[in-house]
Amino acid sequence: MLGYVARRVVYAIFTVWLIVSLAFFALRLTPGDPVEIWLGEYATPDLVELVREKWGLDKSLIEQYAIYMNNVIHGDLGDSLRTVRPVLGLIGRQLPFTVRLVLGGMALSLLLAIPIGLIAAAKRNSPLDMAVMAGSFLVMSIPEFWMGIIVLLVFGVILGWFPVIGAEQPGDYLSYLRHLTLPIAVLGFRGAGAIGRMVRSSMLDVMGEDYVRVARSKGLRESVVLWKHALRTALAPILSLVGVNLVLLLGGAVMIEVVFSRPGIGYLYAEAVSSRDYPMVQGCVMVVAGMVVVVNLLVDLSYGFIDPRIRYE
């Protein structure tokens, strides 16, 4: 186990380094000079050259890359070109908003998907099963930004039940409820569609196994057979999709934070891209990539707890 974890950590570090390196060079190949964008109408040739020298953009790409990676190794992600404040501090203040949103969306997805998938599997080919599958397919087909706009328009603008912009105030539970309900609902419902279909499929694969028939022959209630005996075996493929869905939720949070004008990594990233804020974009990419590889590692390690037959090599 320790050897497996050590190898995965090395792979994770390499993956994050590769992603950040690709982002570094891709940003500098995109059209648009961040200095001219930042200066706007004041972008005279002399002032542009002065600012480029101050930001280190007058050096070659290789020199810029070497300086940046050396700073990263020492825990310095640089300063934002737009706000002239440390990138690490800005991300640290915005990260909790994104984490609450993603974890809330994941929790709602599981709370909806597992019971729905179990019911659909137990009532296979019934009208209820077909309705569940059709509904999940419909929810999966709707883009986050479109669903977010519709939900925001109906429940925020027309009905006025929830605020249309802003984020929750720490320590105020009513504020958490009002500001997180709509964004979490949008993320959670989309995730529930995919996970619900996987729960149904996995459950149908194990429903005909011998141990399930033995459990039924003992006179156990169907709910006990489904939840205690069948679901645990079916969890391995479901868990894989949960890990994938969590990664997708991180991507969906970018759209949701922009639609709902919420602070967070997604909103920070969108602003940084529009203003060509290189250090901020690179910092956001690094943090999100790190979160993704950590999620994948935790999902892989959890297989052994769910199914003792799995061995790590």
C-alpha positions as CSV (number, residue, x, y, z in Angstrom):
1,M,0.0,0.0,0.0
2,L,2.7,2.5,0.9
3,G,4.6,1.8,-2.3
4,Y,1.5,2.3,-4.3
5,V,0.7,5.5,-2.6
6,A,4.3,6.8,-3.1
7,R,4.1,6.0,-6.8
8,R,0.8,7.7,-7.1
9,V,2.0,10.8,-5.3
10,V,5.0,11.0,-7.7
11,Y,2.6,10.6,-10.7
12,A,0.4,13.3,-9.2
13,I,3.2,15.8,-8.8
14,F,4.4,15.1,-12.4
15,T,0.8,15.5,-13.7
16,V,0.3,18.9,-12.0
17,W,3.8,20.0,-13.2
18,L,2.9,19.0,-16.8
19,I,-0.5,20.8,-16.7
20,V,0.9,24.0,-15.2
21,S,3.7,23.9,-17.8
22,L,1.3,23.6,-20.6
23,A,-0.8,26.4,-19.2
24,F,2.3,28.6,-18.9
25,F,3.2,28.3,-22.5
26,A,-0.3,28.2,-23.9
27,L,-1.1,31.5,-22.1
28,R,1.8,33.3,-23.7
29,L,0.9,32.0,-27.2
30,T,-2.6,33.5,-27.0
31,P,-3.3,36.8,-28.7
32,G,-3.3,39.9,-26.6
33,D,-0.6,41.7,-24.5
34,P,-1.6,41.7,-20.8
35,V,0.4,45.0,-20.4
36,E,-1.6,46.8,-23.1
37,I,-4.9,45.3,-21.7
38,W,-4.0,46.5,-18.2
39,L,-2.9,50.0,-19.3
40,G,-5.8,50.5,-21.7
41,E,-5.7,54.0,-23.2
42,Y,-2.5,54.9,-21.3
43,A,-0.5,52.2,-23.2
44,T,2.2,54.4,-24.7
45,P,5.3,52.5,-26.0
46,D,7.6,53.7,-23.3
47,L,5.1,52.9,-20.5
48,V,4.4,49.4,-22.0
49,E,8.1,48.7,-22.1
50,L,8.5,49.9,-18.5
51,V,5.7,47.7,-17.2
52,R,6.8,44.7,-19.2
53,E,10.3,45.0,-17.6
54,K,8.7,45.3,-14.1
55,W,6.6,42.2,-14.6
56,G,9.5,40.3,-16.2
57,L,7.7,39.9,-19.5
58,D,10.6,41.3,-21.4
59,K,12.6,38.1,-20.8
60,S,12.6,35.1,-23.1
61,L,9.9,32.4,-22.5
62,I,12.5,29.9,-21.1
63,E,13.8,32.5,-18.6
64,Q,10.3,33.3,-17.5
65,Y,9.5,29.6,-17.1
66,A,12.6,28.9,-15.1
67,I,11.9,31.9,-12.8
68,Y,8.3,30.9,-12.3
69,M,9.0,27.2,-11.6
70,N,11.8,28.2,-9.1
71,N,9.3,30.5,-7.3
72,V,6.7,27.7,-7.3
73,I,9.2,25.3,-5.7
74,H,9.6,27.8,-2.9
75,G,5.9,28.3,-2.4
76,D,5.6,31.6,-4.3
77,L,2.9,31.7,-7.1
78,G,3.7,35.3,-7.9
79,D,1.6,38.4,-7.7
80,S,-1.6,39.1,-9.7
81,L,-0.9,41.4,-12.6
82,R,-4.4,42.9,-12.2
83,T,-4.5,43.5,-8.4
84,V,-0.8,43.4,-7.6
85,R,-1.5,41.1,-4.7
86,P,-0.1,37.6,-3.9
87,V,-1.9,34.9,-6.0
88,L,-1.7,32.4,-3.2
89,G,-3.5,34.7,-0.8
90,L,-6.2,35.5,-3.2
91,I,-6.8,31.9,-4.1
92,G,-6.8,30.9,-0.4
93,R,-9.6,33.4,0.3
94,Q,-11.7,32.2,-2.6
95,L,-11.1,28.5,-2.3
96,P,-13.6,27.9,0.6
97,F,-16.5,29.2,-1.5
98,T,-15.7,26.8,-4.3
99,V,-15.2,23.9,-1.9
100,R,-18.6,24.4,-0.2
101,L,-20.3,24.6,-3.6
102,V,-18.7,21.5,-5.0
103,L,-19.1,19.4,-1.9
104,G,-22.7,20.6,-1.5
105,G,-23.4,19.6,-5.1
106,M,-21.8,16.2,-4.6
107,A,-23.8,15.5,-1.5
108,L,-27.1,16.4,-3.2
109,S,-26.2,14.3,-6.2
110,L,-25.6,11.2,-3.9
111,L,-28.7,11.9,-1.8
112,L,-30.8,11.9,-5.0
113,A,-29.0,9.4,-7.2
114,I,-28.6,6.4,-4.8
115,P,-32.3,6.0,-3.8
116,I,-33.5,6.8,-7.3
117,G,-31.1,4.3,-8.8
118,L,-32.1,1.6,-6.3
119,I,-35.8,2.1,-6.9
120,A,-35.3,2.1,-10.7
121,A,-33.3,-1.2,-10.5
122,A,-35.9,-2.8,-8.2
123,K,-38.7,-1.7,-10.5
124,R,-36.9,-2.6,-13.8
125,N,-38.8,-1.9,-17.0
126,S,-41.7,-0.4,-15.0
127,P,-43.2,3.1,-15.9
128,L,-41.3,4.4,-12.8
129,D,-38.0,3.0,-14.1
130,M,-38.6,4.5,-17.6
131,A,-39.5,7.9,-16.0
132,V,-36.4,7.9,-13.9
133,M,-34.1,7.1,-16.8
134,A,-35.8,9.7,-19.1
135,G,-35.6,12.3,-16.3
136,S,-31.9,11.6,-15.6
137,F,-31.1,11.8,-19.3
138,L,-32.9,15.1,-19.7
139,V,-31.1,16.6,-16.7
140,M,-27.7,15.4,-18.0
141,S,-28.4,17.0,-21.3
142,I,-28.9,20.6,-20.0
143,P,-25.8,22.7,-19.7
144,E,-25.0,24.1,-16.3
145,F,-25.0,27.7,-17.5
146,W,-28.4,27.4,-19.1
147,M,-29.9,25.7,-16.2
148,G,-28.3,28.2,-13.8
149,I,-29.7,31.1,-15.8
150,I,-33.3,29.6,-15.8
151,V,-33.2,28.8,-12.1
152,L,-31.8,32.2,-11.3
153,L,-34.5,33.9,-13.4
154,V,-37.4,31.9,-11.9
155,F,-36.5,31.6,-8.2
156,G,-34.3,34.7,-7.9
157,V,-35.8,37.4,-10.1
158,I,-39.5,36.4,-10.7
159,L,-40.3,34.7,-7.3
160,G,-37.6,36.5,-5.3
161,W,-37.1,33.6,-3.0
162,F,-33.3,33.6,-3.2
163,P,-30.6,36.3,-3.8
164,V,-29.4,36.6,-7.4
165,I,-25.8,37.6,-6.7
166,G,-23.2,37.4,-3.9
167,A,-22.1,34.7,-1.5
168,E,-22.9,33.4,2.0
169,Q,-21.7,35.2,5.1
170,P,-19.5,32.9,7.3
171,G,-21.2,31.9,10.5
172,D,-24.7,33.0,9.2
173,Y,-26.6,29.7,8.5
174,L,-29.6,31.5,7.0
175,S,-27.2,33.2,4.6
176,Y,-25.7,29.8,3.7
177,L,-29.1,28.4,2.9
178,R,-30.2,31.4,0.8
179,H,-27.0,31.8,-1.2
180,L,-26.1,28.1,-1.7
181,T,-29.5,26.5,-2.4
182,L,-29.7,27.5,-6.1
183,P,-26.1,26.9,-7.1
184,I,-26.0,23.5,-5.3
185,A,-29.3,22.5,-6.8
186,V,-28.0,23.2,-10.3
187,L,-24.8,21.2,-9.8
188,G,-26.5,18.5,-7.7
189,F,-29.3,17.7,-10.2
190,R,-27.0,17.3,-13.1
191,G,-24.6,15.0,-11.2
192,A,-27.6,13.0,-9.9
193,G,-28.6,12.1,-13.4
194,A,-25.3,10.4,-14.3
195,I,-24.8,8.7,-10.9
196,G,-28.4,7.5,-10.8
197,R,-28.0,5.7,-14.1
198,M,-24.8,4.1,-12.9
199,V,-26.4,3.0,-9.7
200,R,-29.2,1.4,-11.6
201,S,-26.9,-0.3,-14.0
202,S,-24.5,-1.6,-11.3
203,M,-27.4,-2.9,-9.2
204,L,-28.9,-4.8,-12.1
205,D,-25.5,-6.5,-12.6
206,V,-25.5,-7.8,-9.1
207,M,-29.2,-8.5,-8.6
208,G,-28.9,-11.9,-10.1
209,E,-25.9,-13.0,-8.1
210,D,-26.1,-16.1,-5.8
211,Y,-25.6,-14.2,-2.6
212,V,-28.5,-11.9,-3.4
213,R,-30.7,-14.9,-4.1
214,V,-29.6,-16.5,-0.8
215,A,-30.4,-13.3,1.1
216,R,-33.9,-13.3,-0.4
217,S,-34.3,-16.9,0.4
218,K,-33.7,-16.1,4.1
219,G,-36.8,-14.0,4.1
220,L,-35.0,-10.7,4.4
221,R,-36.9,-7.6,3.4
222,E,-36.2,-6.3,-0.2
223,S,-34.9,-3.0,1.2
224,V,-32.3,-4.9,3.4
225,V,-31.3,-7.0,0.4
226,L,-30.8,-3.9,-1.8
227,W,-29.1,-1.7,0.7
228,K,-27.0,-4.1,2.7
229,H,-26.1,-6.9,0.3
230,A,-26.4,-5.7,-3.3
231,L,-25.3,-2.1,-2.9
232,R,-21.9,-2.7,-1.4
233,T,-20.8,-4.9,-4.2
234,A,-22.1,-2.4,-6.7
235,L,-20.3,0.5,-5.1
236,A,-16.9,0.0,-7.0
237,P,-18.1,1.2,-10.4
238,I,-20.4,3.8,-8.8
239,L,-17.4,5.2,-6.8
240,S,-15.5,5.6,-10.1
241,L,-18.2,7.7,-11.5
242,V,-18.5,9.7,-8.2
243,G,-14.8,10.6,-8.6
244,V,-15.3,11.6,-12.3
245,N,-18.4,13.6,-11.3
246,L,-16.5,15.4,-8.6
247,V,-14.0,16.5,-11.2
248,L,-16.8,17.6,-13.5
249,L,-18.4,19.5,-10.7
250,L,-15.1,21.5,-10.3
251,G,-15.4,22.4,-13.9
252,G,-19.1,23.2,-13.6
253,A,-18.5,25.4,-10.6
254,V,-16.6,27.8,-12.9
255,M,-19.9,28.4,-14.9
256,I,-22.1,28.5,-11.8
257,E,-19.9,31.0,-10.0
258,V,-20.0,33.3,-13.1
259,V,-23.7,32.9,-13.6
260,F,-24.5,33.6,-9.9
261,S,-21.7,36.2,-9.5
262,R,-20.3,34.2,-6.6
263,P,-16.7,34.5,-5.4
264,G,-14.6,31.4,-5.9
265,I,-11.8,29.8,-7.9
266,G,-14.0,29.7,-11.0
267,Y,-14.9,33.4,-10.9
268,L,-11.3,34.3,-10.1
269,Y,-10.2,32.2,-13.1
270,A,-12.7,33.7,-15.5
271,E,-11.6,37.3,-14.6
272,A,-7.9,36.3,-14.8
273,V,-8.4,34.8,-18.3
274,S,-10.2,37.9,-19.6
275,S,-7.5,40.2,-18.3
276,R,-4.6,38.0,-19.3
277,D,-3.5,37.8,-15.7
278,Y,-0.8,35.1,-16.2
279,P,0.1,34.4,-12.6
280,M,-3.5,34.1,-11.5
281,V,-4.5,31.8,-14.3
282,Q,-1.5,29.6,-13.6
283,G,-2.2,29.6,-9.9
284,C,-5.9,28.6,-10.4
285,V,-4.9,25.9,-12.9
286,M,-2.4,24.5,-10.4
287,V,-4.9,24.4,-7.5
288,V,-7.6,22.8,-9.6
289,A,-5.2,20.2,-11.0
290,G,-4.0,19.4,-7.6
291,M,-7.6,18.9,-6.3
292,V,-8.3,16.7,-9.3
293,V,-5.3,14.4,-8.7
294,V,-6.0,14.2,-5.0
295,V,-9.7,13.2,-5.7
296,N,-8.5,10.5,-8.1
297,L,-6.0,9.2,-5.6
298,L,-8.6,9.0,-2.8
299,V,-11.1,7.3,-5.1
300,D,-8.5,4.6,-6.0
301,L,-7.5,4.0,-2.4
302,S,-11.1,3.7,-1.3
303,Y,-11.6,0.7,-3.6
304,G,-9.8,-1.5,-1.1
305,F,-12.1,-0.5,1.7
306,I,-15.2,-1.3,-0.3
307,D,-13.9,-4.6,-1.8
308,P,-11.3,-6.4,0.2
309,R,-10.4,-8.6,-2.8
310,I,-8.7,-5.6,-4.4
311,R,-4.9,-5.5,-4.0
312,Y,-2.6,-2.6,-4.7
313,E,0.6,-3.3,-6.5
